[in-house]
Amino acid sequence: MSRARVLICDDEQQILRALRVILRDAGFEALPASDAEEALDVAAVHHPDAAIVDLVLPGEDGVELCRRMREWSEIPIIVLSAIGDEDAKVRALAAGADDYVTKPFSPRELVARLHANLRRTEREPTEALITADGLEVDLARRTVSRDGAEIHLTKTEFDLLRHLAGNRGRLMTHRDLLLSVWGAGYGDDTQVLRAHIANLRRKIEPPDGPRFIHTDPGVGYRFAA
C-alpha cells in the first residue's frame, strides 16, 4: 500500500527537516516547500493527501495559501504556527484550513490530528438525500446544491452539514458537533466550530432567502425542521 503524501510548507529549514522525520516515522511521505508558490506547484504536480502549512511565509502568507488551495482542492489543511491568538486562528479557518496547531508542537499530537483529518475524508457516506427550501444535500455523492446550482464545500464543512442536516430539528450541542466532526480532543474548541458554521452559512444560505442553521446561544446549533 502506498504511503499518504503530505505537503509541508515552512520557510524554516529546521522545521521542514523535523516535519520530514516526524512524518516519515509515522508512515507518511513528506512533500516539502518553502513558500506559497512552491507549495502550490508541488500540490499541483504530486496531488498530496493532506497539507501542513505555516502561517507566516515569505510573500503570500499561509492564510492566502489556504484560500488558493481551496479554489481547486479539498484535502485536509492543518495550519502550524507560532501565532496562537484567536484572530489568527479564525482567519486561517475562514480561509479553508481544517485545523490549527501552535508551535512549539507535540509530534504525537500533530500526527494524531493529521490521522483524524484524513479519516474524515475516508468516511463512506450514507445513501440518503436531504432537501429543504431549495437546498439539496446528497450524502451518497457528497454534493450540495441550492436551486440546482452546486455549492462547493470543504470536507469539514460537508461533514458538519451532514451531521446537522441528518439530525434536522434536533439541537446539536457544540460538543456533539466537535466530537462528531473533529474527534476526541476537540470537544471544547468552540472557536473552530464557530468559524466553520460562519463559512457554511455564507455558502448555503442566500442573502434574502431561508435560514437553514439556527443558533441556540451558548448551547449549539440545529438544522431547520
N, C-alpha and C positions, 0 to 999 in steps of 0.2 A: 504494500500500500504506500502511495506517495505521501510525503510529509506536507502538511498545510504550510503555505507560504505566507509570511508576514512582512509587509512593508514597514521598515523602521526609518523615521526621518528625524534627525537631530544634527545640529551643527557642531556639537561637541564630539570629537572623535572618541574620547574616553567613554562616553555614554553609548555610542554606537558599538564599540567593542564589547562593552558589558552586556548590552542587549543581545548581541550575536551569541555570546556564550550562554546567556540565560535561556534564549530560545532554542539553541542547539541542544542543550541538556534536557529541555522539556519536549524535544521531538519535533520542533518546527524548523523550517528553513527561513533564514532571515534575508530580506532584500533591502540593503542599506541605501540611504540617500541623505545628502547633507543640506538640501534646501527644497523649497516647494516645487520649483520647476523640475528638478531632478526626480523628485518623488512622483510627480505626475507622469513623467516619461517612463520610469520604472514600472509604475502601475499599469500603464497602457500596454507595455510590452509583455510583462510577466503575469498579469492578472492575479494579484495576491488574494488570499482568502480573508485577510484582515490587515489592519494598519495600526501602527503605534506612532504618533506624531508629537513632536514638541510644540509648545505654544509659541515660543519666541524663536523665530528663524530669520536668517538674512533675507532681505527682500520681502516677499509675501509671508505673513505670519501663519501660524497653524490654523487659526480661525478661517482665513481665506482659503487655505489648502483644503480644509474640511468642506467648505462651501463648493469649491471647484470639483472636488471628487464626487460630491453628492449630485452633480449635474448628470453623471453617467454611471455611477457605481453605488451599490447598496451594501458593500462589505462593511462589517463592523469596524468602527474607527474609535480607538482609545487615545485620548489626549494625555500626554505625560508631561507635566510642567512643574516648575518650581513656584509658579504663581498659584496660590491656593485660595484667593479671595472669591467671594460669591459671584461678583460681576464677571470675572474671567471665566468662571465655570459656566455660567448661564450663556455667555457669548458663544462659547465653544459648542455647547449642546444645541443652542438655537441654530448654529451653522450646520448641524448634522452629525456631530460627534455622538457616539453611543455611550461613552464612559469617560471619566476624568480621574486620573491618578496623579497625586502630587509627589514631587521629589523632596527629600530622598524617599525612595520607594522600597517596599519589600518585594524581592524577586518572586517569592511564593504567591503573594497577593496578586501581583501583576499577571502571572501565569494563570492563576485561578480566574481572574476576571476575563482574560483572553479566552479561556476554555468556555466560560459562561456565555460570553457573547457569541462564540462560534456555535455553541449548542442551540442557541435561539434560531440561528439561520438554518439549522438542520431539522427542525421540528416538522413533522408531517402535519399539514393542515387537515381539519375535519371537513368531510363533504357536506357543505352547507352554504346557503345563500341567504344573506340578511339584507332586507330592503327597508328604507324609511324615508319618506318625503323626497324621493328622487335620488337618495343615496343608496348605492348597491355595494355590498361587501361580499365578495366571493372568497370564502375561506378555503376552498379547494385550490383555486388558481392563485390565491394571494393577490387579488386585484381589487381596486376600489374605483368606483366611478360615481359621478354626480350628473344627473340628467344626460347620461350617455357619454359624458366626457371623462376619460380616465384621469385619475389623480395619482401622482407619484408620491409614495410614502417610503420612508426608510424601513428597514426590517424592524427596528424597535418601535417605530410609530405604528406599523401594521399590527405587531403583537399587542400593543397597548389597545388599539381599536378593537382587535379581535376579542380581548378579554372584556372590554366594556360592552360591545355590541352583543357578544354571546351571553351576557348577563343583563340584557336590556331591562330597564325599570328597577333593577336592584342596585342599592348603594354599594359601591366597591370602595372600601377604605383605602387610604394612602398605603397602608402596609400590605393590604391584599394585592394591590396592583404592583407595588415594588417587588414583593416576593414572587409574584407570578411572572412578571416580565423580566426583572433584573436578577432575581435569585437571592439565595441566602447571602447575608452581609449587606444588603441594601435596604432593609426594612425601614430604616429611619431617614433615608436620603430623600426628603420631600423636595429639595431643590431640583434634583434630577427629574422627578415626576412633573413638577410644575412647568419646567421648560419644555418638556415633550408634549404635555397637554396643550400648551400655548401653540406650539407648532402644528399639532394635529387639528386644533380648532381653526387655525388660519387656513389650512388646506381643505378641510371638508365642509366648512360652514360658509356659505355665500354671505356677503356683507349685509344684504337685506332679506336673507332667507331664514329657514328654520335653524334653531339651535339644537344640535344633537347631544352635546355633552353638557350636563348640568353640574354645578358645583354645590356641594354641601360644605359650607365654610368650616375649615378646621377638621373635617372628617374624611371627605373623599369626593368621588365623582359617580355619576350614574348616566347611562345612555338613555335617551328619551324612550319611554314605553310606547 
